[in-house]
Amino acid sequence: MQLPPKPKVKKKKFWKFLTVLGPGLTTGAADDDPSGIATYSQTGAQFGYGQLWTALYMLPFMIAVQEACARIGMVKGKGIAAVVKEHYSRPVLYAVVGLVVVANTINIGADIGAMASAAQLLIPVHFVVLTLLFTIIILLLEIFTSYKAYSKILKWLAISLLAYPITVFIVDQPWPTVLRATIIPHFEFNFAFVFIITGVLGTTISPYMFFWQASQEVEEEKDRHPTRPGKLVGWQHIKNMRIDNTAGMIISEFTTWCILLVGATVLHGSGVRDINTAADAARALEPLVHSFPNSGFLAKLIFSIGIIGLGLLAVPVLSGSAAYAVSEAFEWKASLNLKLRRAQGFYGVIIVATLIGLAINFVGIDPVKALVYAAVLNGVAAVPLLFLIGRIAMSKEIMGEYKSGLLSNIFVWFTFIAMGAAAVAMFYTI
């Protein structure tokens, strides 16, 4: 008698895995925003394979930091700013919120500018008109559409990021050199190298990700237990969160590695050392479509769809995480699922942060360079926030039985030390 086949068990496990994906996956996708793409492309173009190792070595630290933030949100049923308000002084609270709002607002401006520059590769419309158009679209969707519905649409646009992994395997790579550069760290103690590595760290382990994932875990808990968020959390919930978080960060860092590698092989390999325009960055994808007629335009099309789609996904995350922080500090109602009339302060912060970000594009800063500068600012701003997150996550008084274990503490505090050292080294080498 034949035994029955068992593929259904595997299917059930796969679908169960998909059901636990949520805030971690969204946060990981938002991490590869236009600022990330520009910074990684510039790094590959400028230093070749010299910083390829950062993608591998940042992964465990990124997972640990985001896991700590998510766990804080789940266990406390509050965002990070609300937890800081409960356990620390007002000056500390205002410093934390101020850092996030300033860093995020500048990042919003850089992302909007990048989206407009990318769109100009396809349509001959003035930069100012495009920045205004994207700002209006983002605000209307963020304010009047459920973010869950909105993000589902935008996640399909994020598929354009697959262009980078595909290009990696289309281009003839010197694999022994690539693997060596991925595993063996390379470091140069000069301003250019330390500046860009601070940007790589800052666009990978970013303040907005800390606050966003914590707040989204709270939203998930509210959906499950509207009256008692954080009160019914168990180890199974923590386990599911860790699966979600790990999957999101692995996807994010694999994409980072691919962008760095494509930039190194295609741009650096052809003599391009500096990315000054969106068209320069789009050239990294030309090998993907080189056999097609008008391959230059196709490369620009794929690049532009990626930048615009990820920008539409990332800007609401940036403005939303700033709004959560401010709203928690002042005890305003805060949720992207609330209507405007029920959360006026929350949406007010989103509107103001987005409009100030828009205005940054009119002060004469180059949009592509602004993306790298925003990443470096995130790298500096993340340092004091990591210190606070590390203290909260390891506190028995605050987190109870869900406080950080030894491994989590090691990774979170090493991240704090490494990013602090990179920031100090950057200022020292100026």
N, C-alpha and C positions, 0 to 999 in steps of 0.2 A: 504493500500500500504506500502510495506516494505521500510525502509530507506536504502540507499546504505551503505555498510561497509566502514570504514575509515582507514584501516591499511596503505593505500598508503601515507597518510599525515605523519604518524609516520615514514614510510620508508624514505620519503623525508627529514624529520628533521634529521634522523640518518645519511643519506648520506651527508647532508649539514654539519653536525658536523664533519664527517670524512674529508671533503674537507678543513676545516680550520686547521687541525692538520698539523704541519710542524716542524719548528725549536724548538718549546717548547717541543714537543714529543721526538725529536732526542736528545736534550740536557738532558732531563730527563732520557732517556735510557743510554746515555753516563755517567751519574752521577753514576750509579751502575756499575762502571768499576771494574777491578780486585782489585784495591786499596780499593774500597768501600766494595767489598765482603769480602776481608781479614780483614779489620778494623772492620766491623760489626760482623763477625764471631768471631774474637778475643775478642771483647767486650762482646758478649754473653757468650763465654767460660770462660772468666776471672771473670765477675761480675754477671753472671746469668741474672736475670730480672732487675738488678739494674739500667740499662740505657735504658730500653725499652721505657720510657717516652720521650726520645729525639726525636724519630721518629714522634710522634704526635705534639710535641711543635715546632719542626723545620719547619713543613709544611707551616704555614702561612708566616713565615719569608723568607723561600726559595721562595715561590710564589712571595712575594713582591719584593725581590731583583732581581729575574730574570725578573719580569715584568718591573722594572725600567730600567734594561739593554736593554731589547728588545725595550722598548719605545724610549730610547735614539737613538738606531740604526735606528728605523723606522722614527722618526721625523727629525733627522739630515741627514739621508741618508749616514751616516758615521759610522765606528766602534768607539769604546770607545777611543782608542789611538788617532785617528784623531780629535775627539772632545776635548780631553785633550790638544793636540797640538795647537788647535785653540784658546783656552781660558786660558791656563796656561803657566807657564814658561818652558823653556827647561829642567832644573833640575827635575822638577816634571814629565815631560813627560818621561825622561830617567829612572827615578826611577820606574815609573809605568810599562814601557816596560821591564825593567830589572827584576822586581819581577815576572812578568808573565813568561818570558823566563826561568829563573832559576827554578821556581817551576814546570813548565810544563816539562822541560827537565829531571829533577829528577823523576817526575811521569812517563814519557815515559820509562825510564830505569827500573823502578820498574814493570811496566806493561809488558814489554817485558820479563823480568826475570820470572814473574809469569806465562806467557803463556808457556815458555819453561819448567818450573817445572811441570805445569799441563800436558803438552804433554808427559813428561817422565813417568807419571802414566800409559800411554797407550803403548808407544813404547820405546824400550831400545836404545835411541840415546843420544849421549853426549850433555850436557847442552849447550856448546859453539856452536855446530853445529845447535841446535834448535834456539838459539837466533839469529844467523846469518840468518837462513832460514826465520824466522818470520820478521826480519828487511827488508830483500830483498823483500818479498811478500808485506809488507805494503807500502814500497816506490814505488814499481812498480805500485801497484793499485792506490795509491794516486796521483801519477804523471801522469799516462797514462790512467786513467779511470775517467769518470765523477763521482764526489762524490755522486751525486743523484742516479746514477745507482748502485754504490758501496754500499751505505748505505741501499738501498732496499734489497740487498742480505743479508747484515749483520743483518738487523732487524729480519730476520727469525731465525738467530742463537740466538738472544736475547730472543727468546721464551723459551730457556732453563732456564731462570730465574724463569719461572713458577714452576720449581721444588721446590723452597722454599715455596711459598704459599701452594702448594699441600702437602708438608711434614708437614707444620703447622697443617693441619687438619687431617692428618693421625696419627700423634703422639698424645698420650693421654695427653692433656694439663690441668694443674690446672687453669681453666679459671677464677675463682674469683681472684686468685693471679695475673694472667696475666693482667686482666683488671685493677686491682688496680695499678700494676706497670706501666701500660700504661698511666694512668690518674694522679697518684700522683707522683711528682718528688722525686727522691732520690739522695742525694749528699753526697760525702765523701771528706773531705779536706785533701787529701794525693796525693803524686806525681803520683802514678800508676793510680788513678781514674781520676785526672785532665788531665794527659797526654793522656789517651785514649779518654776522652770526647772532647779534643781539636782535636784529629784525626777524631772523628765522625763528629764534626762540619766542619772540613776542607775538608773531603771527600764528604760532603753533599752540603755545600755552598762554592764552589771552584772558585778560580780566572779564571781558564780556561773556566768555564761555563759563567762567566760574558762576556768575550770577544767573545766567540764562538756564543752565542745566538744573541748578538748585530750585529755581522758581518753577521750571516745567515739571520737576518731580512733585512739587506741591500741587500743581494743577492736576496731575495724574491722580494724586491721593484724594483731591477734592472730588474728582469724578467717581472714584470708588467709594469714598466715605464722606459725603458732603458736609456732615455735621462734626466729624471728628478727624480731620486731616492729621496724619502723623501719629494718631493714638493707637491705630490697629496694625502698625507695621510689624512684621515678623521677619525671621531670617530668610524665609522663602522669597519675600519681597526684595530683600537686600540681594539675594542670589540672582534674581531676575534682573535687577538693576545693573548688577555687575556684568552679566552677559551682554545686556544692551550697550552698556558703556564701553566694554572691551571691543565689541564688534564695531561700534561707531569709530573708535579711535584707531583701530587697525586699518579700516578702510581709509580713514583720513590720512594716516601716515604713509600707507602704500601709495596713495595719490601724490603726496608730497614727494616721495622718493622718485616717482615717475616724472614729475615736473622738473625736479632738480636734474635728473638724468637726461631728459630731453633737451633742457637748456644747455647742459654741458656738451652733449654730443652734437646737436644741431647748430646751436648759436656759437658757443665757444669754439667748437671744431671748425666753423667756417670763418672765424676771425672776428665775430661780434663780441665785444667785451662790455658794452654798455647798452641798456635798453632805454631809449629816449621816448619812444612812442608806442601806442598800441599795435601799430603795424610791425614794429620790431619784434614785439612779443609774439605776435601771430605767426611770424616766420618759423617759429619752433615746430609748428604743426604742418609745414609744407611737405615733409616726406610722407605724411599720411595720404596725401592726395596727388603726389607728384606725377602719377601716370594718367591723371585726368586732364582734359583740356581746361585751361584757365585755373590751374591748381592754386595759384596765388590767391585768387578770390575765394576759392573753396576753403582754404586754410583760414582766411580772415572770417569767413562765415561761421565755421565751427568754433573758432576762438571767440567771436562776438556773442554767439548764442550762449557759450559757457559763462563769459563774463557777465552778460546781462541777466541770465537765469540765476546765477549764484549771487549776483548783487541784489536781485529782487528777493532772494531768500535771506541774505545776510543782513541787509539794512534793517528790516523789521526785528531781527534778533538783536542787533546793536541798540536800536532805539528802545526796544522792548525791555532789554536787560537794564538799561539806564532808568527807564520808567519804573520797573519793579523796585530798584534800589531806592529811588527817591520816595516812592509811595510807601514802602515799608518803613522808611525813616520817619515819615510824617503820619503814618497809620491811615493812609488813604486806601480806598478800595482799588484793587489791582488785579486785572485779568484781561487777557486778549479776547476772552469769550464773553465779556460784559459789553453792553451797549454803551455808547458815548455818554448818554445822560446819566448813567449809573457809575461812571468812573471818569469824571471830567478831569480831575487832577492827573490821573494816570495817562490819559490820552493827551492831556496838555503837555506833559513832558515829552511824549513821543513827537508831537507836532513841533515844539520849540527846538528839540535836539535835531530833528530832521531839517528844519529850516535854517538853523545855524550851520549845519553841515553843508547845506546847499550854498550858503553865502560864502563859505571858505573857498569855493571854486571861482569866486570873482575877485580874489586878492592877488592873482597872478602866479599861483603855484602850479607847476607842471603836474597834470593829473597822474601820470605814471610814477614820477618821483614821489608824489604825495603818498602813494600807496606804501612805498618802502619806508618813508618817514613815519607813517602811522604805525607800521609794524614795529619800528624801533621804539616809538613812544610806548606801545603796549608792553614791550620787553622790559622797560624801566618801571612802568606803573604796576606790573604784575608782582614785583619783588615784595613790597610791604603787604600786599593783599595775600600773597602766599604765606607770609609769616602769620597773619591772623587766621587764615584757614587752617594752617597746621595746628595752631593752638586750640582752636575750637574743636576740630575733629578728634584730637587726642584727649580732650577733657572728659574725665569721668563724670564730673558735675553737670556738664552740658549734655553729653551724648549718652550717658548711662552705659548699659551693656554694649551699645553699638559704637563705642569709641574706637579709634584707630588701633589696629594691632601693630606689632613690631615692624612687619614688612611695609605696611602703608606709611608709617612714620618715617622709616628710612628713606623711602622714595620721595615723599613730599618735602622733607627737610633738605634732602640733597638737591631737589629742584630749586628750592629757595636759595641755597648756597650757590649753585651753578649760575642761575640767572642774575643773582646779586653780583657775582664775580664778573660776569660778562658786562653788566652795566658799569661797574667800577672801572674795568679795563678799558671800556670804550671812552669814558671821560678822561681817563689817564693818558690815553694815546692821542687825544685830540691835538 
